[in-house]
Amino acid sequence: MGTSTQVPHSGSTASFASNPTLVRIRDLIYSEAGIFYSDNKLHTLEERCISRMKEAGATSLRTYYEVLATSRNSELVNLLNRITVGETCFFRNQPQLDALRKIVLPKIVEAQAKSAVPQIRLWSAGCSTGEEPYTLAMIFLEESQGVLKGFRFEIEATDLNEISLEHARQGIYGEYSTRNLPPYFRQKYFLNTGESLQVNSMLQSKVKFSRLNLQDASRMVFMKGMDIIFCCNVLIYFDTSSKRMVIQHFYNNLTAHGFLFLGHSESLYGISEDFRLVHMPSATGYVKSPRTPVMRG
Ligand SMILES: C[S@@+](CC[C@H](N)C(=O)[O-])C[C@H]1O[C@@H](n2cnc3c(N)ncnc32)[C@H](O)[C@@H]1O
């Protein structure tokens, strides 16, 4: 999870777990964002806190906790920005994108075709620095003369990390994140500025970025009517109960014919029975299971 200044530490797992201030900071992060640091990861949390302490004007972990607890969340947001720096790239999972294009889009188009305003809404939940939603927007744009002809589409991209979102809005990327970007897309949707590639204005206009904490139930209820949700490589941050809550919101926010995609190594096994696994066959996704009607005597 993320990167930060490396601070040497000498403690054992037990000594970190017995540090009450660190445990309180862990609890604060968990209750705010669902991100759980197990005892053997507490040293990483301590490093992240130490890397923020100076800027926050704190001289010890204890005073840093006081800042966190009393700064009306502003330092907590800074700490969350520090601990959630996410790995991503363009065209990260090609088999999944093939399944989207060849199987999912035609199915949704068929289901939506009769509606007065044919449109498709997609949500990239945990979009990090924007590579995922821009990839999806390129696929939609390409398909707008194919299977999506006559359809409007909306792509909402959300993340907890404000710094990643600002990067996403600017849309400037280096070699590492564009390493899988095929030449055709590179030429069509990017401006080459020499050292980096910048998303062109047409592509930029197709994605709406906003900050959303997936654990914030009061905001999650406003994400209704999604036909496709991508939540890839995000659930790894959460423990089982945080995962369950997020998945329940996805269930409520997906349309009846909607699809949910997770990361390559993620699954809903043991998390939810409200979804059914679909093999496509290049990738897997989830659709809503029909809810069993409650029998009344
Ligand atoms: C590894 S990145 C995944 C990026 C992209 N989905 C992909 O697969 O390439 C995980 C992202 O989840 C975000 N995240 C972690 N906890 C979150 C929360 N509670 N609410 C929203 N986003 C969160 C992080 O900020 C990070 O950008």
The ligand as an SDF file (V2000), in Angstrom:
LIG
                    3D

 27 29  0  0  0  0  0  0  0  0999 V2000
   -4.3620   -0.0980   -6.0820 C   0  0  0  0  0  0  0  0  0  0  0  0
   -5.3540    1.3060   -6.3780 S   0  0  0  0  0  0  0  0  0  0  0  0
   -6.4170    0.6760   -7.6640 C   0  0  0  0  0  0  0  0  0  0  0  0
   -6.4520    1.5440   -8.8920 C   0  0  0  0  0  0  0  0  0  0  0  0
   -7.2590    0.9530  -10.0610 C   0  0  0  0  0  0  0  0  0  0  0  0
   -8.5880    0.6080   -9.6660 N   0  0  0  0  0  0  0  0  0  0  0  0
   -6.5610   -0.2350  -10.6520 C   0  0  0  0  0  0  0  0  0  0  0  0
   -6.9510   -1.3760  -10.4060 O   0  0  0  0  0  0  0  0  0  0  0  0
   -5.5820   -0.0420  -11.3820 O   0  0  0  0  0  0  0  0  0  0  0  0
   -6.4330    1.3210   -4.9670 C   0  0  0  0  0  0  0  0  0  0  0  0
   -7.1410    2.6260   -4.7390 C   0  0  0  0  0  0  0  0  0  0  0  0
   -8.1470    2.4410   -3.7400 O   0  0  0  0  0  0  0  0  0  0  0  0
   -8.2940    3.6800   -3.0650 C   0  0  0  0  0  0  0  0  0  0  0  0
   -8.9970    3.4980   -1.7790 N   0  0  0  0  0  0  0  0  0  0  0  0
   -8.5660    2.8710   -0.6580 C   0  0  0  0  0  0  0  0  0  0  0  0
   -9.4750    2.9780    0.3270 N   0  0  0  0  0  0  0  0  0  0  0  0
  -10.5190    3.6800   -0.1870 C   0  0  0  0  0  0  0  0  0  0  0  0
  -11.7640    4.1310    0.3510 C   0  0  0  0  0  0  0  0  0  0  0  0
  -12.1290    3.8820    1.6110 N   0  0  0  0  0  0  0  0  0  0  0  0
  -12.5690    4.8420   -0.4590 N   0  0  0  0  0  0  0  0  0  0  0  0
  -12.2150    5.1150   -1.7340 C   0  0  0  0  0  0  0  0  0  0  0  0
  -11.0550    4.7290   -2.2940 N   0  0  0  0  0  0  0  0  0  0  0  0
  -10.2140    4.0190   -1.5180 C   0  0  0  0  0  0  0  0  0  0  0  0
   -6.8630    4.1490   -2.8980 C   0  0  0  0  0  0  0  0  0  0  0  0
   -6.7940    5.5370   -2.6590 O   0  0  0  0  0  0  0  0  0  0  0  0
   -6.2260    3.7320   -4.2210 C   0  0  0  0  0  0  0  0  0  0  0  0
   -6.1930    4.7990   -5.1370 O   0  0  0  0  0  0  0  0  0  0  0  0
  1  2  1  0
  2  3  1  0
  2 10  1  0
  3  4  1  0
  4  5  1  0
  5  6  1  0
  5  7  1  0
  7  8  2  0
  7  9  1  0
 10 11  1  0
 11 12  1  0
 11 26  1  0
 12 13  1  0
 13 14  1  0
 13 24  1  0
 14 15  1  0
 14 23  1  0
 15 16  2  0
 16 17  1  0
 17 18  1  0
 17 23  2  0
 18 19  1  0
 18 20  2  0
 20 21  1  0
 21 22  2  0
 22 23  1  0
 24 25  1  0
 24 26  1  0
 26 27  1  0
M  CHG  2   2   1   9  -1
M  END
$$$$
